[in-house]
Amino acid sequence: MQNQAILLAKRPVGLPGPDTFQFVSSDIPEPREGQVLIRTLWLSVDPYMRGRMNDVKSYTPPFPVGEPIRGGGIGEVVASRHPAYRPGDLITGDLPWQLYALSDGRGIRPVDPNLRPVTAALGVVGMTGLTAYFGLLEVGRPKPGETVVVSGAAGAVGSVAGQLAKMNGCRVVGVAGSNEKIRYLTEELGFDAGINYKTDDLRSALRDACPNGIDVYFDNVGGPVTDAVLFQMNDFGRIVLCGQIAAYNLERPEVGPRLFPLFVMRRLCAQGFIVSDFARRFDEGLRRLAAWHQSGRLKCRETVVEGFERLPDAFLGLFRGDNIGKLLVKVAEPSQPARA
Ligand SMILES: NC(=O)c1ccc[n+]([C@@H]2O[C@H](COP(=O)([O-])OP(=O)(O)OC[C@H]3O[C@@H](n4cnc5c(N)ncnc54)[C@H](OP(=O)(O)O)[C@@H]3O)[C@@H](O)[C@H]2O)c1
């Protein structure tokens, strides 16, 4: 058995292609004193990884060319010379796209043994759940009776943000890219209405779905969806700039037509945020998300792609809209049941 890794072969221009990624094999390493050897079970693919493929200054450093791509993952400790971990322990944290990886313990932590399924640690009770929680509640600050529109609504962040807005007594409208996604939002998650931005006339559909205008816009996508939403914002509306996936593969940022006159007329406030801005409150967020998830108040779906070799294509699936809920890659089964 050999180790395998997926490296960033070159920086993509536009949408990444097969030449962005390079598969390499090597021997499985032995842990040294203070290290653990982790067998990767699950890897999360996330839109922000596209930004890390560019050589630009951002809130996370770029992936170095020739090094493994990294992201959130879950793994099983298979050998340990680290005092905090034993073989069989499940860990989560920042992992390289490798079948096996060494860690000195920094950036990983045990998976909560009560969490079911464990993959919730990568989604609703993990980074994307926290993004929805702090973005909606702290940046958007929705009040009961207000209308909240969520773009990218059937994805990992959007589906949680919309449900949290419902729990806060709001009218919630989701925008997503297929009728199946709209059905999921309205029939399974309790959204009041859904708009398929690929087939509906966005501006008239938004007017119909939001008869009292829009008070809070939770934006995951940007682009033409956001342009249409901004026209329907109420005075003093809040725009939560969570992500702009429609722009991530653009070779040059789009400029104009500029909508800032609307911000003046309607006294709008748009605020960008990064989930790590709230790092000191992660325990609170995770506790509440876990309780809602466990009680069934907060529903979540996962889209699972099987096989390490399918990681690059799974990642590209985010830009095709392949996923409902959190998009995950299953790399391997655990070799033994997780210890409580
Ligand atoms: N600020 C933060 O700290 C933070 C943290 C996590 C994530 N984010 C951002 O939040 C957003 C959602 O992330 P996620 O992990 O939950 O991903 P996700 O929504 O689960 O997956 C991405 C979805 O975006 C939609 N999409 C792709 N291209 C699009 C386009 N051109 N126009 C409109 N929609 C498009 C697709 O759904 P459709 O079928 O609906 O098109 C796709 O399923 C991303 O922008 C991400 O960068 C921000």
PDBQT file of the ligand as one rigid body, heavy atoms in Angstrom, charges set to zero:
ROOT
HETATM    1  N1  LIG A 401     -17.303  34.316   4.788  1.00  0.00    +0.000 N 
HETATM    2  C1  LIG A 401     -16.934  33.118   5.245  1.00  0.00    +0.000 C 
HETATM    3  O1  LIG A 401     -16.285  32.961   6.279  1.00  0.00    +0.000 OA
HETATM    4  C2  LIG A 401     -17.359  31.910   4.469  1.00  0.00    +0.000 A 
HETATM    5  C3  LIG A 401     -17.227  30.614   5.017  1.00  0.00    +0.000 A 
HETATM    6  C4  LIG A 401     -17.711  29.521   4.256  1.00  0.00    +0.000 A 
HETATM    7  C5  LIG A 401     -18.242  29.726   2.999  1.00  0.00    +0.000 A 
HETATM    8  N2  LIG A 401     -18.302  30.991   2.503  1.00  0.00    +0.000 N 
HETATM    9  C6  LIG A 401     -18.888  31.262   1.192  1.00  0.00    +0.000 C 
HETATM   10  O2  LIG A 401     -20.247  30.914   1.263  1.00  0.00    +0.000 OA
HETATM   11  C7  LIG A 401     -20.690  30.487  -0.018  1.00  0.00    +0.000 C 
HETATM   12  C8  LIG A 401     -21.346  29.109   0.108  1.00  0.00    +0.000 C 
HETATM   13  O3  LIG A 401     -20.360  28.174   0.512  1.00  0.00    +0.000 OA
HETATM   14  P1  LIG A 401     -20.772  26.652   0.752  1.00  0.00    +0.000 P 
HETATM   15  O4  LIG A 401     -19.587  25.971   1.325  1.00  0.00    +0.000 OA
HETATM   16  O5  LIG A 401     -22.061  26.602   1.474  1.00  0.00    +0.000 OA
HETATM   17  O6  LIG A 401     -20.967  26.143  -0.746  1.00  0.00    +0.000 OA
HETATM   18  P2  LIG A 401     -22.309  25.517  -1.319  1.00  0.00    +0.000 P 
HETATM   19  O7  LIG A 401     -23.332  26.598  -1.315  1.00  0.00    +0.000 OA
HETATM   20  O8  LIG A 401     -22.604  24.248  -0.627  1.00  0.00    +0.000 OA
HETATM   21  O9  LIG A 401     -21.893  25.170  -2.814  1.00  0.00    +0.000 OA
HETATM   22  C9  LIG A 401     -21.739  26.132  -3.779  1.00  0.00    +0.000 C 
HETATM   23  C10 LIG A 401     -23.083  26.408  -4.508  1.00  0.00    +0.000 C 
HETATM   24  O10 LIG A 401     -22.987  27.666  -5.160  1.00  0.00    +0.000 OA
HETATM   25  C11 LIG A 401     -23.890  27.682  -6.243  1.00  0.00    +0.000 C 
HETATM   26  N3  LIG A 401     -23.241  28.350  -7.377  1.00  0.00    +0.000 N 
HETATM   27  C12 LIG A 401     -22.115  27.957  -8.020  1.00  0.00    +0.000 A 
HETATM   28  N4  LIG A 401     -21.818  28.829  -9.011  1.00  0.00    +0.000 NA
HETATM   29  C13 LIG A 401     -22.791  29.793  -8.966  1.00  0.00    +0.000 A 
HETATM   30  C14 LIG A 401     -23.052  30.960  -9.754  1.00  0.00    +0.000 A 
HETATM   31  N5  LIG A 401     -22.245  31.329 -10.755  1.00  0.00    +0.000 N 
HETATM   32  N6  LIG A 401     -24.143  31.700  -9.443  1.00  0.00    +0.000 NA
HETATM   33  C15 LIG A 401     -24.974  31.355  -8.427  1.00  0.00    +0.000 A 
HETATM   34  N7  LIG A 401     -24.777  30.257  -7.669  1.00  0.00    +0.000 NA
HETATM   35  C16 LIG A 401     -23.696  29.484  -7.935  1.00  0.00    +0.000 A 
HETATM   36  C17 LIG A 401     -24.225  26.241  -6.595  1.00  0.00    +0.000 C 
HETATM   37  O11 LIG A 401     -25.614  26.014  -6.311  1.00  0.00    +0.000 OA
HETATM   38  P3  LIG A 401     -26.780  26.387  -7.372  1.00  0.00    +0.000 P 
HETATM   39  O12 LIG A 401     -27.250  25.096  -7.948  1.00  0.00    +0.000 OA
HETATM   40  O13 LIG A 401     -27.786  27.061  -6.521  1.00  0.00    +0.000 OA
HETATM   41  O14 LIG A 401     -26.150  27.280  -8.421  1.00  0.00    +0.000 OA
HETATM   42  C18 LIG A 401     -23.363  25.422  -5.640  1.00  0.00    +0.000 C 
HETATM   43  O15 LIG A 401     -24.002  24.260  -5.201  1.00  0.00    +0.000 OA
HETATM   44  C19 LIG A 401     -19.473  30.499  -0.928  1.00  0.00    +0.000 C 
HETATM   45  O16 LIG A 401     -19.456  31.713  -1.651  1.00  0.00    +0.000 OA
HETATM   46  C20 LIG A 401     -18.312  30.457   0.047  1.00  0.00    +0.000 C 
HETATM   47  O17 LIG A 401     -17.134  31.013  -0.485  1.00  0.00    +0.000 OA
HETATM   48  C21 LIG A 401     -17.886  32.079   3.211  1.00  0.00    +0.000 A 
ENDROOT
TORSDOF 0
